[in-house]
Amino acid sequence: MLRFALVVFALAAFPPLTFAQNIELSVDAAEVSRKVIHVREVIPTAPGPIALHYPKWIPGRHRPVGQIANVTEFRVRAGGKAIDWKRDDADPFTINCVVPDGATSIEVTFDLLLAAGAEGGAMFMTVASPKVMTMNWNDVLVYPKLAKPLDLTFDAAVKLPEKWKYGTALVPREEKDGRVAFKEATLETLIDSPLLAGENVRIVPIGAGQEGQLHRVVLACDSPDGLEVPEATLKAWNKLPGEAAALFGPAKPYRDYTFLLGLSNHIPRAGIEHHQSSDNRLAELALVKAGERKAAATLFPHEFVHSWNGKFRRPADMIMPDYQKPQQTRLLWVYEGLTNYLGWLLAARSGLLTAEDARDYLAMTAARMTNVKARGWRPLDDTAAAASTLFDATGSWRSARRAVDFYDEGTLLWLEVDVLIRTQTKGAKSIDDFCTAFFGNGTGAPVVRGYNLENVIDALNAVAERDWKAYFARRVEVPAETPPLEGITEGGWKLSYTEKPTDLFTTMEGLAKGVNLTDSVGFAVTGEGLVGDIVPNSPAAKAGLAPGMKVIAVNGRRFATDNLKAAVAATKSGGKLELLAESGDFFKTHALDYKDGARYPRLEKTEGKPDVLAEVVKSKTK
């Protein structure tokens, strides 16, 4: 009887909705250049109490990101008359009100205020410059509390600034006077389908043969100059869908796929996965400048892989019935870690990364994870379980605390799995066989199927039988002093350090506009001398340097990045290394006990071992 009573109460708590009528959602982005978006929503309902949710936990973000703090002018009306509303005491993302007798719908209006420039980083999903806008529908709607809200249907429309064009995975129904109305979509589909718009837009179909009819890149840039795509990049883009099909099999988890790429210096960089599209953001001239292209080489492949891993197949504990309940993220080392590895793999196979760049990427990743000393007390899966607290944490102290290491360490982990399979089967099987079996049964439509660790282990055993449960327990569930490097060593290479940085290291350091000395003295600084992360027990840490300090002078001379690099290099021939640092109102000279000179990571071929890494990154298409 108790169970029955609870069911009756639950049904009473959810007001009936006239499902024969769709929710009408009208978004006016005509004033987006001044960082304001106007929203009007008509929600069919019955008289009585109603709770309205502003989406909080969005799939793919792994923590609460709803911009509720930037919602203003929030009003609720019925029959043209205002209705009093009150925010829920326990959940600020929920609004409660009472629909008056005789009303068949309520009208909700509000404005969304956008962050200025890159303020807030990738946490914000809807962003804009005066010429480019990326709009995510979860920021511009509320939905009624129901038992199955993801099935709610919407008639959505958006008004764009004059002469702007757009791209989205949604299907347009009508376009008139700058207003685009889309075909009916469920709440789940709507939130899964961001819109990119701008004054300068270019659409580029990609893929060979039939693949070219299913895949496209939509570019929106602050200037026409940024829309140029180098021939080599376009060639790699055209290979990407075919390489993905060779990895996962011909069955796709989407109807068609759109890479949305916003190019602006005034919006934060990001890559956010969706079933049939991805929300990608880079600097205005990222496609034109070779260094920025190289640094972003894995962006498209990573987000594309998520259509299979993360969207179609997703950890069961991350599949929620609405957008308010917290996700359990302990398997992010599979969701994001495997995706990070496969993104690197497809970047190399498609030609976005050269074989040398792909190895240099692994070297930097291996060195970075080696410097994370917190691994001695914090296992990898704890970083996944605590992802919601780590994503927006500061960059300082990350080596002592750990960050979202399931990305980078996931790359090393799944490379190791791949090489173990190849070695055990004498090259007959690889991670490709696992991906085809585990992810390759898509229906051509965006659906979600859950998995757990046991499912992953079973699928791996079907490819190459071994005690994968014990393997993952050792690599993921307990602290480890060193990262998983057997994928590199058994792949025919070893992590080494030399006095000269690789081209990729130089590129990444240049884009960061600082100096990365984490592999030598144990710290990194900005171009202005501000100390970032400190590697625990490194010469810098032992000398008393800490994040937030500012280096003023190097060996008695005013700080400059070149001077600092030269002084570190000179330690190998007996040079001293003394740094005058400012900390608040105080100054102190820190003498670093260090004699090993410049030290940069790279992979070195191991004599007598087959080059398995070369087989890993070999293209599977012509």
N, C-alpha and C positions, 0 to 999 in steps of 0.2 A: 504493500500500500504506500510506503514511503516513496518508493521509486516512481509510482504513478502520480503521486502528489507533486513531485518535483517536475515531472514532465508537464503537467497541467500548468504549473507556475511559469515554466520556461516559455510555453506557448503564449501565455498571457502577457509576458514581458516583451514579446516581439509583436508590434502592431501589424495587422494584416495589410498587405500591399496589393493593389490592383495590378497584377502582373500583365494584364492585357494592355496596359499603358506603360510606355517607356519613360524613364526619367529624361527630361529635357535639360541638356547642358550647353550653355552658350558662353563661350570665352571670347572676350574682346581684348586682343593684344595690340590694337592700333596704337596705343601709347607706350609700347614696350621700350622705346628708346629712352623714356624717362623713368624706367624701372617700375612701371605699374601695369598690372593686368587686372581687368574687371571680369567678374564671374557672376552669372545668373543661372540658377538651377531650379527647375520645377519638379517636385517629387510627389507622385501620387501617393495618397495615404488615407487613413480613416481617422475620425475624431478620437482623441485620447492622447496619452503620453507617447512621446517618440524620442528616441535617442539618435543623434546624428554623429557619425564618426568622421573625423579627419584622418586619412590614412597615415599610419605611423611606421609600421614595419613593412618595407617594400622589398619583395624578392630581389635578390642580387645585391642588396646594400648591407645586409648582415648586422644592422643596428638601426635604432629609430632615427629617421632622417626627415620626417614630415616637417614642413616649414610653418607650423602653427604659430610660431612667434612673429611671423611676418604677415599674418592675416589681419586685415583691418576693415573697418566699416561693415562688420558682420551683422546682418539683419535677417529676420525670419518674418514672413507675412503669410496670411491666409485671407483670400477674398479681398486683397488690397489693404488689409489692416495689420498693423504690427503685432507680433506675438512676443511676449516676454520669454527670454531664454536664460539658462543658467549653466555655467560650465560645471562638469562633474568634479567633485572634490578630489577624487582618487586618480582621475585620468584627465589631464588638461586637453587631450585630443577628442574628448566627447562632450557634446552639447545636448542638454535636455530641455525639452519644452512640451507644451500641451496643445494639441491641435483642437480648435474649437468645434463645437457641434455644427454640422452642416457642411463643413469643409471636406473637399475631396482631394485636395492637394495643398502643399505649402510651397512658397517661393523663398529660396535662400539666395541672398546676394552678398558678395564680399569682394574686397580687393586683395591681391597678392602683391606685396612689396618685395622687389628683387634686391639681392645684395649688390653692393657697389663693387665693380671690378671683380677681382678674384677673391674677394672677401668670403671667408667661410670655407674656402677650398672645395674639394669634391663632395663635401657633405650635402651641398645644395644641388637639387636635381634640375630645377628650372632656373636657367641663367640667361643673360642677354647682354650684348653690347649694342651700340646704336645701329649696327648693321646685321647682327646675327642673333637668333634666339633658339635655344633648345627648351622645349616645353614638355614637361612630364605631367600627365593628367592627374596623377595622385596629388599634385600641389594645387589643383584648381577645381576640386570637388569635395563634397561630403556625401556620405551614403548612410541610409537608415540601418539601425541595428536589426539584423535578421538572423535566422538560423543558417541560411546559405547566401550571404550577400554577394559572393563572387559571381552568381548567376544573374544578378540584376542586369537589365538591359537598358542601354543608354542611346539616345539620339544626340550625338555630340557635334558641335560646330565651333569653328574658330574664325574670328575676323583678324586679318593680318594687316600690317601697314601697307600703304599704297605701293603697288608694283613689286611687292615681295613674292617670292616663290617658296615652295615647301617640299618636304619629303617625309613620308611616314609609311609604316606597314599597314595602317588603316586604309580601307577602301573608300574613296570619295564617292558621294552620291550626287552632289551638286556644287558648282562653283559659280558665284555671282558677286560682282562688286567687292572683291577682296574677301568675301566670306566663303569658307569651305565647310560644307555639311557632309558628314561621313555616314556610311551605312550603319545600321544598327549593330552595336557591339556590346558584349557583356562587360561588367565592371572589370573582370579579370583581363579580358582582351584589351580594354581601353588603357588600363594602367600599365599593361605590358607593351604599349605601342607609343613611344615618344614621338614628338614632332620636331623636325628641324626646319627653320625658315630663315630667309635672309634676302637682302637686296641683291647679292651676287651669288647665284646658285648655278651649279653644274651637275648634271646627272650622267654617270658613267656606267654603262652596262659592263659586267665583267664575267669571265668564264668562257671556256672554249665550247663551241657547238651549242647543244641544248642548255648547258649550264648558263650560258650568257642570257638566256631568256628568264632565268630564275633569280639572278643575283645582280645587284647594282650598288654603286656607291653614290650617295647624294652629298655633295660638297656645298657648304655655305660659308662664305669668307667675308671678312671685313673689307677686302679689296679684290678686284678682278685678278690681280697679280698672283694671289695665292691659290688660284684654281688650276694652275698649270700642273700637270702630272708628268714627271719624267718618264721617258720610254721604258727604262728598266723597272721602275715601280709599277707601271701599268702592266708590263709583262708578268711581273710577280703576282699582281692582283688577279690577272687572268688565269694563272695557274692555281690559285688558292682553292677555289671550289672543287676542282678536280682532285687536288691532293687530299682535301677533306673527304671526298667520296672514296678515295683509295684507302683512307684510314678507317672510316666508319662503315663503309659499304654504301650501296646506291640508295637505300631507303633514307628519306630525309624526315626530320622532325618538324618541318615547316612547309608552308605552301610556296613561298618564295622568301628571299632574304635581302634586306636593305642595310648596308653600312651607312649610318649617318655620321658625317664628320664635320663638326663645327670648327672653323679656323679663325681664331681671334686671340689677340694679346690681352683681352679684357674680360675673359671668362676663365674659370679654373680648369686645369687639365683633368680629364676623366676618361674612363672606359667603363660602361655599364651595360650588362648583358640583358637581352630580351629574347623571346622565342624566335621572332621573325625579323628582328633588327637589332642593332646595337647603337648606343649613344656614345660617340667618341668625340673628344675635344682636344685640339692641339693648338699651338701657336699659329699666328696668321700665315707665316711663310714656312710652316713645317714641311710641306711637300717640296718646296723649292730649295731649301737649304739641306745639303747632304748630311751634316751632322745631326740635325733634328730628325731627318728621315731615318737614319740609322738607329737613333735612340728610341724611336717609336716603332721599330720593325715588328715587334711581337704584338702590338696593340690589336690590329685587325684579327690575326689568327687566334689570339686568346679569347676575344669576345665571340668570335665565330664558333669556336669549340664549345662555348657555353650553351649554344643551342642544343647540343647533345648532352653535355654534362653540366647540370645546374638548372636547366629549363625543362628539357624532356625527361631526363633521369635526374632525380634530386634526392638527397638524403631525406628519408621519410620524416625525421624529426624537424625538418625545415619546411614541411608542407603544412600550412595553417589554413583554417576555414575563413579567416578574415585578415585584415591588415592591422589589427590591434594586438594580437597575441604574439609574445616574444618567440622567436625561433630558437631552437636548440642547435647550436652550430659546431658541435664537437667534431663532425666529419668534414669540416672545411678543408682538411688536408687532402681529402679526396675531391671535393667539389672544386676548390680553388687550386690546390697543389697539383693534382693531375692535369687540370686545365692549363696551369702555368707551364708544365712540362710539354704538353701537346701543342700549346701555342708556340713555344720555342721550336719544337719539332717541325711544325708546319711553316714557320717563318723561314727555316733553313731549307726545307724541301721545295718551297715555292720560289725561293730566290730573294726574299726580302732580307735575309741574312746570308752572307757568304759562309762557306764552311769554316774559314778562319774566324770570322766574327762570331759564329755560333760557339766555337771553342772558347773564345775570349769571354763571351757571355757566361759560360760555365765557370771559367776561372774566377771571374769577379764574384759570381754567386757563391762559389765554394769558399773564397777568402772571406766574404762578408759573413757567411754563416759560421766560419771558424772563429771570427772575432766576437761572436755573440757568447760571452762567457756565462750569461744567465742560463744557458742550456744545461749547466752543471746542476742546477736545482729545479729547473722548470721544463717539463717535457713538452714536446711539440703539440700534442693534442690539447694541452692546457691553453696554449695561445689561441687555438681554434675555439675552445669552449668560452674563452674570455674575449672573443673577437669584438664584441660590441663595446668593450671598454678600451680596446687597443687601437681601433681604427683612427680615432681622432686624438690620440695621445700625442704629446710632444715628441719631436725627434731626438731630443736630448735624453741621455741615459738608456737608450734602446738596447745597447749591448749589455747593460747590467740588468735590464728589466725584461727584455725580449719585446718584440713588436708583432706584427702580423706575419710571423715567420713561416706560416703554413704555405705561403706563396713560394718564396725562394727555396726554403728547405724542401718543400714539396717537389720542386723541380729536380733537386738532387735525389730525393727519395724515389721518384718514379723513373728517373733515368736508371737508377740502380735496379729497380724491378725489371725494366726493359732489358738491361744487359744480363741480368740473372736468367731471364727466360731465354734469351738468345744463346747464352753459354750452355745452359742445361740441355737445350734442344739441338745444339750444334748448328744454330742458325736457321733451323726449320720453322721456328715460331718467334713471335715478338709481341710487343705491346699492341701492335696493329691487330693481331688476332683477338686479343682481349677486347679492344675497342669495338671491333665489328660485332662480336658476340654480345657485348654488354649494352652498347648504345645503338647498334645498327638496325633496330627494328622499328624505326619511326613510321608513322602512318601518313606522312605528307600534310599533317595538320598539327597545330600546337597543343599537345596534351602533356600531362604531367604524370610520371610514374615514379614511385618512391623506391629507394633502396636502403639497405643497411650494410654494415661491415661484413656480415655473414654472406650476403649476396655477392659482394665484391670478391671475397675469398673463394667462394664456390666457382665464380667465373674464371678467376686466375688458375685455380686447380684444373679446370677443364682445358686450359691451354698448356700449363706446365705444373705438374703436381709436386708440391713441397709443403712444408709446414708454414704457410703464409700467415697464419694466426700468430705463431710465435715470432715470426719475422717482424710483423707490424707492432706487436707488443714491445719488442726490443727497440725498434726504431722510433716509435710514436708515443708510447704510453709511459716510458720511464726516462728520467734525465740521462743525458749522454754528453760526455766531455767533448766529443768530436762529431761533426755532421756526417751524414751518409756519403761517403766518397768512393765507394766500391764501383759505382757506375762509371766513374772516371778511370779509376785504376784498372779495373777489369775490362774497361773499354780500350785499353792500350795507351793510356796517358797518365800523367801525374801532375798534381798541383805544384808549381814551383814559383820562385820569386826572382825577378831580375831588376837591374838598375834602370831599365827603360820601360815606360808604360806601353801597353798595347794601344793600337789606334782607337779601339772602342773605349778603353779607359780614359784616354785623352779627350775623346769626344764627350763622354758623360761628365767628366770633371769640368770641362769648359762650359757646358750647358748649365752646370750647377753654380758657375761663377765663383769658384772657391778652390781650395786645395784639399785633396783627400790623402791624408798621411796615416790612415788607420792601419795599414799593413806594415808600417815602419815604426813610427813613434807612438801611434795609437790615438790619433785624434784628427778631426777635420775642422777647417775654418772657412768662413766666407771670405770674399774678396776684401772685406773691410776688417778682417781679423777676428770676427766673432766666433768663439769656439762652439762647435756643435757637440756631437756625441764623443764620449771618451771611452776607449776600450779599457775595462777593468784590468789592473795589474800591468798595464802597459807603461813604458817610460814616461809618457805624459801624465798618467794617473799617479805614478809614484812620485813625480815631481810636484804634485799638488794642483795641476790644472783641472778645471771643472767646466762643464757646460755653462754658457752664459758669460764667461770671462771674455775679455777682448785683448788680443795680442797687440801691443803698442810698438814693440821693438824686438828685433832679432839680432842677438850678439851686438847690442849697443847701437844698431842702426834702425831707422824708422821701418815699420813693418811694410812689406810688399810681398805678394805671393811668390814672385821669382826669388826674392831674397831668402824666404823661408825654405823653398825647395833646394836652393843651392847650399844653404847651411846644413840641411839634413843630409844631402849627398856628401858634403865635406867631412862628415863625422867618420866616414870609412878611412880617411887618411889622417885621422887624429884631430879634426876640427871640433871645437866645442859647440854646444847648442844651449844658449841661454835666452829665455823669452821673458821680456817684461810684459806683464799682463795687468789689465785694469779689472777690478771687481768692485762694482759700485763706486764708492768714493775712495777706494784703496788701491795701491799699486804694489806689486811684488815681482821680483825676479825669480824665475823658476829655471833651475839648471837641470837639464835632462841627461840622464846617464845612458847614453846610446852611442854605439860605435859601428853600426851595420850599414850606414848609408841609405841611399834611396832603395825602395823595395816595393815592387809592383807585381801583382799576380798574373800568371799566364800558365797555359798547359804545355807540358813538355812530353814529346813522344817517348814511350818506353821501348827500348830495344828488345827485339825478340817476341813482342806481343802483337797479335793481330789488331788492326785498327777497326775495332767494333764501332767506334763513334762515326766513322765514315759511312758504315752501313746504316746506322741509325738515321742519319740526316740525308741519305740518298733519295733523290726524287723518285716517286712511284708513277709519274706520268711522263709523257713525252714533251 
